[in-house]
Amino acid sequence: MKVQINPGKTVEGKPLRVFNPVRREFFPGGEFELSDQDLRNPEIRRLLPPVSDGGISGGVFGDLVVVADAAPAKKAKE
């Protein structure tokens, strides 16, 4: 699943940094992939938003948000 740190959240005017509880380091800035193993871990799942906010089951905080894939460009008719 492609995610990014929630750009709408800040701490004292600075961009939010989210700590990976499994790897004991901060998640990278920009878009990155969460593996299937990551998504099975409840400590990581709770960093995602809840289902009611467009997230996943087990999501709580919304510190990480799912990145929507861009729609494929339509071909121009000739």
Helices and strands as residue ranges (DSSP letters): E 2-5, E 10-11, E 14-15, E 19-20, E 25-26, E 31-33, H 36-40, H 42-45, G 51-53, E 64-66
